[in-house]
């Protein structure tokens, strides 16, 4: 299991029709990953004054985030991941620590890290202690994921139903939260250790898909700060 990543990431906002066309055209070069389709659930850590996300939104040369991530549901997975994600000069670096779901339900993050002697655990503990960050923001989305057949390290994901909440900060009911994107809009991400393969670049151009700057956490945070109303955290999003 890989727990250290270094890769380039490109993001694209696309329509449902573009997503369908792209996925159909990928068949000869990419295949669904081992999990196929699933919910991705995240708990982002931040300070009392939201210093981490606000610094990130200033688009510095270097930025970092900590999150606890679950692929699927706690009762159907054998591990979660506490991740330290950094971005420097456009390249994304990620270091993650596998954690048992039973440990999360029984112990706090600080206690889990104090019992782990690994280098990644020490880095996470140092950063959390230095910033005073705690779990603050829940963000989930439904993902379709694909891996390259001949292009090693190539990964493509299509995310929909992006929703967030600041209450119920646990991995239950991923579709419960506040949504901000048009239901017909999807977030495409392409992740590769080097550049995007030529065949994929041509395909994106043919379909009319162009890269954009988009952070799920920053966009959700901005949406929340602009729309703190009585309906927050109450809307249920259904998957078609």
C-alpha positions in Angstrom: 0.0 0.0 0.0 1.4 3.3 -1.1 1.5 6.0 1.6 3.8 8.6 0.1 2.8 10.4 -3.2 4.4 13.0 -5.4 2.4 13.9 -8.5 1.0 16.6 -10.8 -2.7 17.2 -10.6 -5.0 19.0 -13.1 -8.6 19.8 -12.4 -11.5 20.5 -14.8 -15.2 21.4 -14.3 -17.2 19.5 -16.8 -20.9 18.8 -17.6 -22.6 15.5 -17.3 -22.5 15.0 -21.1 -18.8 15.7 -21.2 -18.2 13.2 -18.4 -20.2 10.5 -20.2 -18.3 11.2 -23.5 -15.0 11.1 -21.8 -15.6 7.9 -19.8 -16.8 6.1 -22.9 -13.7 7.2 -24.8 -11.3 6.0 -22.1 -12.1 2.3 -22.5 -9.0 1.5 -24.6 -6.5 3.2 -22.2 -8.0 3.3 -18.7 -10.1 1.0 -16.6 -12.1 1.4 -13.3 -9.8 1.2 -10.3 -10.2 -1.6 -7.8 -13.0 0.2 -6.0 -14.9 1.6 -9.0 -17.5 3.9 -7.5 -17.6 5.1 -3.9 -18.1 7.9 -1.5 -15.0 9.8 -0.4 -15.4 11.3 3.1 -13.1 13.9 4.6 -12.6 15.7 7.9 -10.4 18.7 7.4 -8.3 20.0 10.3 -8.1 23.8 10.9 -7.4 26.3 13.6 -10.0 28.2 15.6 -9.7 31.1 13.3 -9.5 29.0 10.1 -5.9 30.0 9.5 -5.0 27.0 7.3 -7.7 27.3 4.7 -7.4 31.1 4.6 -3.7 30.9 4.0 -4.3 28.3 1.3 -6.8 30.5 -0.5 -4.1 33.2 -0.8 -2.4 30.8 -3.3 1.0 30.8 -1.7 4.0 29.1 -3.3 3.8 26.5 -0.6 0.7 25.3 1.3 -0.4 22.4 3.4 -3.5 20.7 4.8 -4.3 17.9 7.2 -7.4 15.7 6.7 -8.8 12.4 7.9 -10.2 10.5 4.9 -12.4 7.4 4.5 -13.0 5.7 1.2 -16.6 4.3 1.3 -18.2 3.7 4.7 -16.4 2.9 8.0 -18.3 -0.4 8.3 -17.1 -1.5 4.8 -13.5 -0.5 4.9 -10.5 -1.9 6.8 -8.7 1.4 7.1 -8.9 5.2 7.0 -6.1 7.6 6.4 -4.8 10.6 8.2 -3.1 12.6 5.5 -0.6 15.5 5.4 -1.0 17.1 1.9 1.4 19.7 0.7 1.6 21.7 -2.5 4.9 23.3 -3.6 5.5 25.0 -6.9 2.5 23.2 -8.5 3.5 19.7 -7.4 1.3 17.8 -4.9 3.0 15.8 -2.1 1.0 13.6 0.1 2.0 11.5 3.1 -0.6 9.4 4.9 -1.0 7.2 7.9 -3.3 4.2 7.8 -5.7 4.1 10.8 -8.2 1.4 11.8 -11.8 2.6 11.9 -12.1 1.0 15.3 -9.2 3.1 16.6 -10.9 6.3 15.4 -14.1 5.4 17.2 -12.3 4.6 20.4 -9.4 7.0 20.6 -8.7 10.6 19.6 -6.2 11.5 16.8 -3.7 12.8 19.3 -3.7 9.5 21.2 -3.4 7.5 18.0 -0.4 9.5 16.9 1.3 9.3 20.3 1.3 5.5 20.0 2.8 5.4 16.5 6.6 5.7 16.1 6.6 6.1 12.3 8.1 9.2 10.7 4.8 10.1 9.1 3.0 10.0 12.5 5.7 12.2 14.0 5.3 14.8 11.2 1.5 14.8 11.6 1.8 15.1 15.4 4.3 18.0 15.1 2.1 19.9 12.6 -1.1 19.4 14.7 0.7 20.5 17.8 2.3 23.5 16.2 -0.9 24.8 14.6 -3.4 23.6 17.2 -5.6 22.3 14.4 -8.6 20.1 15.1 -11.3 18.5 13.1 -13.4 21.4 11.7 -15.0 20.8 8.3 -16.7 17.7 6.8 -16.6 17.4 3.0 -17.8 14.4 0.9 -18.3 13.5 -2.7 -19.3 10.6 -4.9 -16.4 9.4 -7.0 -15.8 7.3 -10.2 -12.1 6.4 -10.4 -10.0 5.1 -13.3 -6.4 3.9 -13.6 -4.2 3.8 -16.7 -3.8 0.4 -18.4 -0.4 1.1 -20.0 0.4 4.5 -18.4 1.8 3.7 -15.0 0.7 6.1 -12.3 -2.0 7.7 -14.4 -5.2 8.2 -12.5 -8.5 9.9 -13.4 -11.4 10.7 -11.1 -14.9 12.2 -11.7 -16.5 13.6 -8.6 -20.2 14.6 -8.2 -22.5 15.5 -5.3 -19.9 17.5 -3.5 -21.4 18.5 -0.1 -20.2 19.8 3.2 -21.2 20.4 6.8 -19.8 21.8 10.0 -22.0 19.7 12.3 -22.0 15.9 12.5 -18.2 15.6 12.0 -18.1 11.9 11.6 -18.3 9.5 8.7 -22.0 8.9 8.6 -24.6 9.9 6.0 -22.2 11.3 3.3 -25.1 12.7 1.3 -26.3 14.9 4.2 -24.9 18.4 3.9 -24.9 21.6 1.8 -24.4 21.5 -1.9 -23.2 24.4 -4.1 -22.6 23.0 -7.6 -25.2 22.6 -10.3 -26.2 18.9 -10.2 -25.1 18.6 -13.9 -21.6 19.8 -13.1 -18.8 17.4 -12.2 -15.2 17.8 -11.1 -12.6 15.9 -13.2 -9.1 15.4 -11.8 -6.2 13.9 -13.6 -3.2 12.8 -11.5 0.1 11.7 -13.0 3.7 11.5 -11.9 4.8 13.3 -15.1 2.9 15.1 -17.8 -0.6 14.1 -19.2 -0.2 11.5 -22.0 -0.6 12.8 -25.5 -3.6 10.7 -26.3 -5.4 12.0 -23.2 -4.5 15.6 -24.0 -5.9 15.2 -27.5 -9.1 13.6 -26.1 -9.7 16.5 -23.7 -9.2 19.0 -26.5 -11.7 17.1 -28.8 -14.4 17.1 -26.1 -13.7 20.8 -25.2 -12.4 20.1 -21.6 -10.0 22.7 -20.3 -8.2 22.9 -16.9 -9.2 25.3 -14.2 -8.2 26.2 -10.6 -10.5 24.5 -8.2 -10.2 23.5 -4.5 -13.1 21.6 -3.0 -12.3 22.7 0.5 -11.7 26.4 -0.4 -14.8 26.5 -2.6 -17.0 24.9 0.1 -15.5 27.2 2.8 -16.2 30.3 0.6 -19.8 29.1 0.0 -20.3 28.6 3.7 -19.0 32.0 4.7 -21.4 33.6 2.2 -24.5 31.6 3.0 -24.9 30.9 6.7 -28.6 30.4 6.6 -31.2 28.2 8.5 -31.1 25.5 5.8 -27.4 24.8 6.3 -26.6 21.2 7.0 -30.2 20.1 6.3 -30.4 19.4 2.6 -30.1 15.7 1.5 -28.6 15.1 -1.9 -29.7 12.0 -3.8 -27.6 10.1 -6.3 -29.4 9.6 -9.6 
